[in-house]
Amino acid sequence: MPKMKTKSGAKKRFKLSGTGKVIMAQAGKRHGMIKRTNKQIRDQRGTTVMSERDAFNVRKFYLPNG
């Protein structure tokens, strides 16, 4: 059997923490900042931990090699 390859798009979007949690960028920060409140923009800085069920699927299907 050939090796499973990591999905190229997932490499760019997700990162695994030391404990195996999936780190992702905050959602809703691509465009349209003019209509968001300053509090929303502040709270969406940086990264966040993905929910456990979604993270399970990302690890299984998109980042099989960690």
PyMOL Python script that loads the backbone (N, CA, C, O; Angstrom):
from pymol import cmd

cmd.read_pdbstr("""\
ATOM      1  N   MET A   1       0.836  -1.190   0.000  1.00  0.00           N
ATOM      2  CA  MET A   1       0.000   0.000   0.000  1.00  0.00           C
ATOM      3  C   MET A   1       0.880   1.253   0.000  1.00  0.00           C
ATOM      4  O   MET A   1       1.894   1.297   0.696  1.00  0.00           O
ATOM      5  N   PRO A   2       0.499   2.264  -0.772  1.00  0.00           N
ATOM      6  CA  PRO A   2       1.254   3.513  -0.742  1.00  0.00           C
ATOM      7  C   PRO A   2       0.992   4.275   0.557  1.00  0.00           C
ATOM      8  O   PRO A   2       0.021   4.021   1.270  1.00  0.00           O
ATOM      9  N   LYS A   3       1.880   5.205   0.831  1.00  0.00           N
ATOM     10  CA  LYS A   3       1.704   6.018   2.027  1.00  0.00           C
ATOM     11  C   LYS A   3       0.546   6.978   1.848  1.00  0.00           C
ATOM     12  O   LYS A   3       0.246   7.406   0.733  1.00  0.00           O
ATOM     13  N   MET A   4      -0.109   7.316   2.962  1.00  0.00           N
ATOM     14  CA  MET A   4      -1.163   8.335   2.910  1.00  0.00           C
ATOM     15  C   MET A   4      -0.505   9.702   2.904  1.00  0.00           C
ATOM     16  O   MET A   4       0.385   9.979   3.708  1.00  0.00           O
ATOM     17  N   LYS A   5      -0.951  10.556   1.989  1.00  0.00           N
ATOM     18  CA  LYS A   5      -0.391  11.903   1.915  1.00  0.00           C
ATOM     19  C   LYS A   5      -1.265  12.866   2.719  1.00  0.00           C
ATOM     20  O   LYS A   5      -2.486  12.724   2.782  1.00  0.00           O
ATOM     21  N   THR A   6      -0.605  13.844   3.327  1.00  0.00           N
ATOM     22  CA  THR A   6      -1.311  14.926   3.996  1.00  0.00           C
ATOM     23  C   THR A   6      -1.905  15.838   2.932  1.00  0.00           C
ATOM     24  O   THR A   6      -1.245  16.128   1.934  1.00  0.00           O
ATOM     25  N   LYS A   7      -3.137  16.293   3.126  1.00  0.00           N
ATOM     26  CA  LYS A   7      -3.775  17.203   2.180  1.00  0.00           C
ATOM     27  C   LYS A   7      -3.062  18.560   2.212  1.00  0.00           C
ATOM     28  O   LYS A   7      -2.839  19.130   3.281  1.00  0.00           O
ATOM     29  N   SER A   8      -2.710  19.066   1.030  1.00  0.00           N
ATOM     30  CA  SER A   8      -1.928  20.298   0.950  1.00  0.00           C
ATOM     31  C   SER A   8      -2.669  21.494   1.544  1.00  0.00           C
ATOM     32  O   SER A   8      -2.061  22.354   2.181  1.00  0.00           O
ATOM     33  N   GLY A   9      -3.986  21.543   1.332  1.00  0.00           N
ATOM     34  CA  GLY A   9      -4.754  22.658   1.883  1.00  0.00           C
ATOM     35  C   GLY A   9      -4.782  22.628   3.399  1.00  0.00           C
ATOM     36  O   GLY A   9      -4.771  23.677   4.041  1.00  0.00           O
ATOM     37  N   ALA A  10      -4.819  21.437   3.976  1.00  0.00           N
ATOM     38  CA  ALA A  10      -4.863  21.308   5.430  1.00  0.00           C
ATOM     39  C   ALA A  10      -3.538  21.710   6.058  1.00  0.00           C
ATOM     40  O   ALA A  10      -3.509  22.247   7.166  1.00  0.00           O
ATOM     41  N   LYS A  11      -2.438  21.452   5.354  1.00  0.00           N
ATOM     42  CA  LYS A  11      -1.119  21.842   5.872  1.00  0.00           C
ATOM     43  C   LYS A  11      -1.071  23.342   6.111  1.00  0.00           C
ATOM     44  O   LYS A  11      -0.460  23.812   7.071  1.00  0.00           O
ATOM     45  N   LYS A  12      -1.723  24.087   5.226  1.00  0.00           N
ATOM     46  CA  LYS A  12      -1.667  25.543   5.298  1.00  0.00           C
ATOM     47  C   LYS A  12      -2.651  26.113   6.320  1.00  0.00           C
ATOM     48  O   LYS A  12      -2.460  27.231   6.798  1.00  0.00           O
ATOM     49  N   ARG A  13      -3.692  25.365   6.657  1.00  0.00           N
ATOM     50  CA  ARG A  13      -4.759  25.904   7.490  1.00  0.00           C
ATOM     51  C   ARG A  13      -4.738  25.438   8.939  1.00  0.00           C
ATOM     52  O   ARG A  13      -5.212  26.151   9.823  1.00  0.00           O
ATOM     53  N   PHE A  14      -4.197  24.257   9.193  1.00  0.00           N
ATOM     54  CA  PHE A  14      -4.251  23.683  10.533  1.00  0.00           C
ATOM     55  C   PHE A  14      -2.859  23.335  11.031  1.00  0.00           C
ATOM     56  O   PHE A  14      -1.933  23.089  10.258  1.00  0.00           O
ATOM     57  N   LYS A  15      -2.746  23.324  12.378  1.00  0.00           N
ATOM     58  CA  LYS A  15      -1.499  22.938  13.005  1.00  0.00           C
ATOM     59  C   LYS A  15      -1.873  22.099  14.217  1.00  0.00           C
ATOM     60  O   LYS A  15      -2.906  22.341  14.841  1.00  0.00           O
ATOM     61  N   LEU A  16      -1.054  21.123  14.554  1.00  0.00           N
ATOM     62  CA  LEU A  16      -1.324  20.303  15.733  1.00  0.00           C
ATOM     63  C   LEU A  16      -0.513  20.824  16.905  1.00  0.00           C
ATOM     64  O   LEU A  16       0.670  21.134  16.764  1.00  0.00           O
ATOM     65  N   SER A  17      -1.154  20.919  18.065  1.00  0.00           N
ATOM     66  CA  SER A  17      -0.447  21.331  19.270  1.00  0.00           C
ATOM     67  C   SER A  17       0.333  20.143  19.819  1.00  0.00           C
ATOM     68  O   SER A  17       0.241  19.035  19.291  1.00  0.00           O
ATOM     69  N   GLY A  18       1.087  20.372  20.860  1.00  0.00           N
ATOM     70  CA  GLY A  18       1.868  19.310  21.466  1.00  0.00           C
ATOM     71  C   GLY A  18       1.015  18.207  22.047  1.00  0.00           C
ATOM     72  O   GLY A  18       1.447  17.056  22.110  1.00  0.00           O
ATOM     73  N   THR A  19      -0.192  18.542  22.474  1.00  0.00           N
ATOM     74  CA  THR A  19      -1.085  17.538  23.052  1.00  0.00           C
ATOM     75  C   THR A  19      -2.010  16.931  22.013  1.00  0.00           C
ATOM     76  O   THR A  19      -2.865  16.116  22.358  1.00  0.00           O
ATOM     77  N   GLY A  20      -1.859  17.313  20.732  1.00  0.00           N
ATOM     78  CA  GLY A  20      -2.635  16.706  19.672  1.00  0.00           C
ATOM     79  C   GLY A  20      -3.894  17.456  19.297  1.00  0.00           C
ATOM     80  O   GLY A  20      -4.666  16.981  18.465  1.00  0.00           O
ATOM     81  N   LYS A  21      -4.122  18.628  19.895  1.00  0.00           N
ATOM     82  CA  LYS A  21      -5.299  19.418  19.524  1.00  0.00           C
ATOM     83  C   LYS A  21      -5.028  20.142  18.211  1.00  0.00           C
ATOM     84  O   LYS A  21      -3.879  20.429  17.875  1.00  0.00           O
ATOM     85  N   VAL A  22      -6.095  20.433  17.473  1.00  0.00           N
ATOM     86  CA  VAL A  22      -5.955  21.103  16.185  1.00  0.00           C
ATOM     87  C   VAL A  22      -6.116  22.605  16.393  1.00  0.00           C
ATOM     88  O   VAL A  22      -7.131  23.064  16.917  1.00  0.00           O
ATOM     89  N   ILE A  23      -5.108  23.364  15.977  1.00  0.00           N
ATOM     90  CA  ILE A  23      -5.115  24.819  16.084  1.00  0.00           C
ATOM     91  C   ILE A  23      -5.511  25.386  14.728  1.00  0.00           C
ATOM     92  O   ILE A  23      -5.002  24.953  13.694  1.00  0.00           O
ATOM     93  N   MET A  24      -6.424  26.359  14.734  1.00  0.00           N
ATOM     94  CA  MET A  24      -6.863  26.958  13.474  1.00  0.00           C
ATOM     95  C   MET A  24      -7.005  28.461  13.645  1.00  0.00           C
ATOM     96  O   MET A  24      -7.071  28.969  14.764  1.00  0.00           O
ATOM     97  N   ALA A  25      -7.052  29.162  12.522  1.00  0.00           N
ATOM     98  CA  ALA A  25      -7.282  30.603  12.554  1.00  0.00           C
ATOM     99  C   ALA A  25      -8.739  30.863  12.917  1.00  0.00           C
ATOM    100  O   ALA A  25      -9.607  30.021  12.691  1.00  0.00           O
ATOM    101  N   GLN A  26      -8.993  32.032  13.478  1.00  0.00           N
ATOM    102  CA  GLN A  26     -10.359  32.400  13.816  1.00  0.00           C
ATOM    103  C   GLN A  26     -11.192  32.549  12.555  1.00  0.00           C
ATOM    104  O   GLN A  26     -10.699  33.038  11.538  1.00  0.00           O
ATOM    105  N   ALA A  27     -12.436  32.136  12.610  1.00  0.00           N
ATOM    106  CA  ALA A  27     -13.329  32.268  11.458  1.00  0.00           C
ATOM    107  C   ALA A  27     -13.863  33.693  11.366  1.00  0.00           C
ATOM    108  O   ALA A  27     -13.972  34.400  12.368  1.00  0.00           O
ATOM    109  N   GLY A  28     -14.193  34.097  10.144  1.00  0.00           N
ATOM    110  CA  GLY A  28     -14.847  35.388   9.947  1.00  0.00           C
ATOM    111  C   GLY A  28     -13.911  36.564   9.876  1.00  0.00           C
ATOM    112  O   GLY A  28     -14.314  37.687  10.176  1.00  0.00           O
ATOM    113  N   LYS A  29     -12.654  36.337   9.482  1.00  0.00           N
ATOM    114  CA  LYS A  29     -11.683  37.438   9.455  1.00  0.00           C
ATOM    115  C   LYS A  29     -11.158  37.725   8.056  1.00  0.00           C
ATOM    116  O   LYS A  29     -10.186  38.467   7.915  1.00  0.00           O
ATOM    117  N   ARG A  30     -11.769  37.164   7.018  1.00  0.00           N
ATOM    118  CA  ARG A  30     -11.219  37.317   5.675  1.00  0.00           C
ATOM    119  C   ARG A  30     -11.562  38.661   5.043  1.00  0.00           C
ATOM    120  O   ARG A  30     -10.711  39.287   4.410  1.00  0.00           O
ATOM    121  N   HIS A  31     -12.790  39.100   5.211  1.00  0.00           N
ATOM    122  CA  HIS A  31     -13.204  40.359   4.585  1.00  0.00           C
ATOM    123  C   HIS A  31     -14.415  40.889   5.337  1.00  0.00           C
ATOM    124  O   HIS A  31     -14.958  40.211   6.210  1.00  0.00           O
ATOM    125  N   GLY A  32     -14.837  42.104   4.997  1.00  0.00           N
ATOM    126  CA  GLY A  32     -16.022  42.692   5.615  1.00  0.00           C
ATOM    127  C   GLY A  32     -15.806  43.192   7.020  1.00  0.00           C
ATOM    128  O   GLY A  32     -16.736  43.187   7.826  1.00  0.00           O
ATOM    129  N   MET A  33     -14.577  43.633   7.339  1.00  0.00           N
ATOM    130  CA  MET A  33     -14.299  44.105   8.698  1.00  0.00           C
ATOM    131  C   MET A  33     -15.050  45.402   9.007  1.00  0.00           C
ATOM    132  O   MET A  33     -15.279  45.722  10.173  1.00  0.00           O
ATOM    133  N   ILE A  34     -15.429  46.141   7.978  1.00  0.00           N
ATOM    134  CA  ILE A  34     -16.066  47.440   8.192  1.00  0.00           C
ATOM    135  C   ILE A  34     -17.412  47.277   8.890  1.00  0.00           C
ATOM    136  O   ILE A  34     -17.847  48.169   9.619  1.00  0.00           O
ATOM    137  N   LYS A  35     -18.071  46.146   8.672  1.00  0.00           N
ATOM    138  CA  LYS A  35     -19.382  45.951   9.283  1.00  0.00           C
ATOM    139  C   LYS A  35     -19.314  45.238  10.616  1.00  0.00           C
ATOM    140  O   LYS A  35     -20.350  45.039  11.251  1.00  0.00           O
ATOM    141  N   ARG A  36     -18.139  44.848  11.058  1.00  0.00           N
ATOM    142  CA  ARG A  36     -18.001  44.176  12.352  1.00  0.00           C
ATOM    143  C   ARG A  36     -17.663  45.211  13.428  1.00  0.00           C
ATOM    144  O   ARG A  36     -17.086  46.259  13.139  1.00  0.00           O
ATOM    145  N   THR A  37     -18.022  44.906  14.636  1.00  0.00           N
ATOM    146  CA  THR A  37     -17.688  45.823  15.727  1.00  0.00           C
ATOM    147  C   THR A  37     -16.215  45.656  16.080  1.00  0.00           C
ATOM    148  O   THR A  37     -15.597  44.636  15.776  1.00  0.00           O
ATOM    149  N   ASN A  38     -15.675  46.670  16.720  1.00  0.00           N
ATOM    150  CA  ASN A  38     -14.269  46.601  17.139  1.00  0.00           C
ATOM    151  C   ASN A  38     -14.047  45.463  18.117  1.00  0.00           C
ATOM    152  O   ASN A  38     -12.978  44.852  18.127  1.00  0.00           O
ATOM    153  N   LYS A  39     -15.051  45.170  18.943  1.00  0.00           N
ATOM    154  CA  LYS A  39     -14.931  44.064  19.894  1.00  0.00           C
ATOM    155  C   LYS A  39     -14.829  42.726  19.160  1.00  0.00           C
ATOM    156  O   LYS A  39     -14.036  41.867  19.546  1.00  0.00           O
ATOM    157  N   GLN A  40     -15.630  42.544  18.099  1.00  0.00           N
ATOM    158  CA  GLN A  40     -15.549  41.306  17.324  1.00  0.00           C
ATOM    159  C   GLN A  40     -14.168  41.148  16.701  1.00  0.00           C
ATOM    160  O   GLN A  40     -13.582  40.066  16.734  1.00  0.00           O
ATOM    161  N   ILE A  41     -13.655  42.234  16.134  1.00  0.00           N
ATOM    162  CA  ILE A  41     -12.349  42.181  15.481  1.00  0.00           C
ATOM    163  C   ILE A  41     -11.266  41.848  16.506  1.00  0.00           C
ATOM    164  O   ILE A  41     -10.373  41.048  16.230  1.00  0.00           O
ATOM    165  N   ARG A  42     -11.344  42.459  17.682  1.00  0.00           N
ATOM    166  CA  ARG A  42     -10.363  42.181  18.739  1.00  0.00           C
ATOM    167  C   ARG A  42     -10.420  40.733  19.185  1.00  0.00           C
ATOM    168  O   ARG A  42      -9.389  40.082  19.355  1.00  0.00           O
ATOM    169  N   ASP A  43     -11.647  40.229  19.374  1.00  0.00           N
ATOM    170  CA  ASP A  43     -11.804  38.863  19.885  1.00  0.00           C
ATOM    171  C   ASP A  43     -11.392  37.805  18.872  1.00  0.00           C
ATOM    172  O   ASP A  43     -11.120  36.666  19.251  1.00  0.00           O
ATOM    173  N   GLN A  44     -11.341  38.159  17.586  1.00  0.00           N
ATOM    174  CA  GLN A  44     -10.997  37.181  16.564  1.00  0.00           C
ATOM    175  C   GLN A  44      -9.518  37.197  16.187  1.00  0.00           C
ATOM    176  O   GLN A  44      -9.126  36.573  15.201  1.00  0.00           O
ATOM    177  N   ARG A  45      -8.699  37.899  16.953  1.00  0.00           N
ATOM    178  CA  ARG A  45      -7.267  37.882  16.677  1.00  0.00           C
ATOM    179  C   ARG A  45      -6.679  36.521  17.013  1.00  0.00           C
ATOM    180  O   ARG A  45      -7.197  35.791  17.858  1.00  0.00           O
ATOM    181  N   GLY A  46      -5.596  36.199  16.338  1.00  0.00           N
ATOM    182  CA  GLY A  46      -4.851  34.999  16.692  1.00  0.00           C
ATOM    183  C   GLY A  46      -5.528  33.717  16.246  1.00  0.00           C
ATOM    184  O   GLY A  46      -6.219  33.676  15.228  1.00  0.00           O
ATOM    185  N   THR A  47      -5.313  32.673  17.033  1.00  0.00           N
ATOM    186  CA  THR A  47      -5.801  31.341  16.675  1.00  0.00           C
ATOM    187  C   THR A  47      -6.696  30.805  17.782  1.00  0.00           C
ATOM    188  O   THR A  47      -6.795  31.392  18.860  1.00  0.00           O
ATOM    189  N   THR A  48      -7.341  29.690  17.500  1.00  0.00           N
ATOM    190  CA  THR A  48      -8.216  29.049  18.473  1.00  0.00           C
ATOM    191  C   THR A  48      -8.105  27.538  18.325  1.00  0.00           C
ATOM    192  O   THR A  48      -7.560  27.046  17.337  1.00  0.00           O
ATOM    193  N   VAL A  49      -8.618  26.808  19.299  1.00  0.00           N
ATOM    194  CA  VAL A  49      -8.610  25.347  19.268  1.00  0.00           C
ATOM    195  C   VAL A  49      -9.910  24.884  18.628  1.00  0.00           C
ATOM    196  O   VAL A  49     -10.988  25.356  18.988  1.00  0.00           O
ATOM    197  N   MET A  50      -9.808  23.964  17.684  1.00  0.00           N
ATOM    198  CA  MET A  50     -10.979  23.455  16.983  1.00  0.00           C
ATOM    199  C   MET A  50     -11.795  22.561  17.906  1.00  0.00           C
ATOM    200  O   MET A  50     -11.245  21.921  18.801  1.00  0.00           O
ATOM    201  N   SER A  51     -13.118  22.517  17.688  1.00  0.00           N
ATOM    202  CA  SER A  51     -13.975  21.647  18.479  1.00  0.00           C
ATOM    203  C   SER A  51     -13.544  20.190  18.282  1.00  0.00           C
ATOM    204  O   SER A  51     -13.020  19.826  17.229  1.00  0.00           O
ATOM    205  N   GLU A  52     -13.768  19.376  19.292  1.00  0.00           N
ATOM    206  CA  GLU A  52     -13.176  18.034  19.323  1.00  0.00           C
ATOM    207  C   GLU A  52     -13.675  17.148  18.190  1.00  0.00           C
ATOM    208  O   GLU A  52     -12.890  16.392  17.618  1.00  0.00           O
ATOM    209  N   ARG A  53     -14.959  17.220  17.851  1.00  0.00           N
ATOM    210  CA  ARG A  53     -15.479  16.352  16.779  1.00  0.00           C
ATOM    211  C   ARG A  53     -14.905  16.756  15.422  1.00  0.00           C
ATOM    212  O   ARG A  53     -14.524  15.896  14.628  1.00  0.00           O
ATOM    213  N   ASP A  54     -14.842  18.060  15.153  1.00  0.00           N
ATOM    214  CA  ASP A  54     -14.246  18.520  13.901  1.00  0.00           C
ATOM    215  C   ASP A  54     -12.761  18.179  13.859  1.00  0.00           C
ATOM    216  O   ASP A  54     -12.236  17.789  12.817  1.00  0.00           O
ATOM    217  N   ALA A  55     -12.093  18.328  14.992  1.00  0.00           N
ATOM    218  CA  ALA A  55     -10.669  18.035  15.059  1.00  0.00           C
ATOM    219  C   ALA A  55     -10.400  16.551  14.780  1.00  0.00           C
ATOM    220  O   ALA A  55      -9.397  16.203  14.157  1.00  0.00           O
ATOM    221  N   PHE A  56     -11.288  15.696  15.240  1.00  0.00           N
ATOM    222  CA  PHE A  56     -11.143  14.268  14.983  1.00  0.00           C
ATOM    223  C   PHE A  56     -11.121  14.001  13.481  1.00  0.00           C
ATOM    224  O   PHE A  56     -10.277  13.252  12.991  1.00  0.00           O
ATOM    225  N   ASN A  57     -12.059  14.623  12.748  1.00  0.00           N
ATOM    226  CA  ASN A  57     -12.119  14.426  11.306  1.00  0.00           C
ATOM    227  C   ASN A  57     -10.901  15.011  10.600  1.00  0.00           C
ATOM    228  O   ASN A  57     -10.400  14.417   9.645  1.00  0.00           O
ATOM    229  N   VAL A  58     -10.423  16.153  11.049  1.00  0.00           N
ATOM    230  CA  VAL A  58      -9.240  16.762  10.433  1.00  0.00           C
ATOM    231  C   VAL A  58      -8.033  15.857  10.622  1.00  0.00           C
ATOM    232  O   VAL A  58      -7.287  15.609   9.675  1.00  0.00           O
ATOM    233  N   ARG A  59      -7.836  15.361  11.842  1.00  0.00           N
ATOM    234  CA  ARG A  59      -6.692  14.471  12.101  1.00  0.00           C
ATOM    235  C   ARG A  59      -6.788  13.181  11.297  1.00  0.00           C
ATOM    236  O   ARG A  59      -5.779  12.679  10.803  1.00  0.00           O
ATOM    237  N   LYS A  60      -7.993  12.645  11.165  1.00  0.00           N
ATOM    238  CA  LYS A  60      -8.166  11.354  10.503  1.00  0.00           C
ATOM    239  C   LYS A  60      -8.024  11.440   8.996  1.00  0.00           C
ATOM    240  O   LYS A  60      -7.351  10.606   8.390  1.00  0.00           O
ATOM    241  N   PHE A  61      -8.647  12.438   8.381  1.00  0.00           N
ATOM    242  CA  PHE A  61      -8.717  12.484   6.922  1.00  0.00           C
ATOM    243  C   PHE A  61      -7.712  13.434   6.276  1.00  0.00           C
ATOM    244  O   PHE A  61      -7.273  13.193   5.152  1.00  0.00           O
ATOM    245  N   TYR A  62      -7.343  14.513   6.974  1.00  0.00           N
ATOM    246  CA  TYR A  62      -6.519  15.533   6.331  1.00  0.00           C
ATOM    247  C   TYR A  62      -5.085  15.583   6.833  1.00  0.00           C
ATOM    248  O   TYR A  62      -4.181  15.941   6.078  1.00  0.00           O
ATOM    249  N   LEU A  63      -4.864  15.232   8.088  1.00  0.00           N
ATOM    250  CA  LEU A  63      -3.520  15.244   8.650  1.00  0.00           C
ATOM    251  C   LEU A  63      -3.179  13.872   9.222  1.00  0.00           C
ATOM    252  O   LEU A  63      -2.929  13.755  10.422  1.00  0.00           O
ATOM    253  N   PRO A  64      -3.163  12.834   8.392  1.00  0.00           N
ATOM    254  CA  PRO A  64      -2.987  11.487   8.925  1.00  0.00           C
ATOM    255  C   PRO A  64      -1.618  11.260   9.548  1.00  0.00           C
ATOM    256  O   PRO A  64      -1.466  10.391  10.406  1.00  0.00           O
ATOM    257  N   ASN A  65      -0.617  12.033   9.128  1.00  0.00           N
ATOM    258  CA  ASN A  65       0.737  11.841   9.642  1.00  0.00           C
ATOM    259  C   ASN A  65       1.071  12.793  10.770  1.00  0.00           C
ATOM    260  O   ASN A  65       2.191  12.780  11.280  1.00  0.00           O
ATOM    261  N   GLY A  66       0.116  13.620  11.169  1.00  0.00           N
ATOM    262  CA  GLY A  66       0.320  14.521  12.281  1.00  0.00           C
ATOM    263  C   GLY A  66       1.173  15.652  12.005  1.00  0.00           C
ATOM    264  O   GLY A  66       1.409  16.478  12.887  1.00  0.00           O
TER     265      GLY A  66
END
""", "prot")
cmd.dss("prot")
cmd.show_as("cartoon", "prot")
cmd.util.cbc("prot")
cmd.orient("prot")
